[in-house]
Amino acid sequence: MCPSAPGGPATRPIAKREAARREYESFDGSESASITLAATTVFQEVITFGGRPDSIIVDSSAAAIEFRFRDRGQPARAPIRVQAAGERRLQIGAEIVEARDPAGAGGQFVTATGRWASRSIDVRMQNAGPSRERYGLPPDAEATQILDPKH
């Protein structure tokens, strides 16, 4: 070690605070789109999300609709058949949702909603999020070199 180099900062204490001093809230971000299926048996894109949601909710106005999920640049997974009209909450993360009517009749209304979960957000105004205490060097040891703009 070079003798002119300043010493390192003090060791950090364990980052543990009392639970009563923290306030947490949970927020869900979501993105949704709906389409009416055309009279064909090919898969039609319902939505391409702006990212990869944590879970997806699909809703159909008719029975026997097939949904499949995939990521950009990846092959589609095996389709999931929804046997009854209504909402299905799936713990699937994918960027693209596609749907089709295997009978090819068309006219079914389908919706796909992606949900992003944000957990453990510290909502205190003076602290934007959970973090450790930060200890820096003393002011006289922070900068041992002065940069001269003329050189």
WOBEL-V682918 format. One line per field, one symbol per residue. ss: DSSP state (a for helix, b for strand, c for the rest). A space follows every 50 residues. Layout:
ss = ???
This chain:
ss = ccccccccccccccccccaaaccbbbbbbbbbbbbbcccccccbbbbbcc ccccbbbbbbccccbbbbbbcccccccccbbbcccbbbbbcccccbbbbb bcccccccbbbbbbbbbbbbbbccccccccccccccccaaaacccccccc c
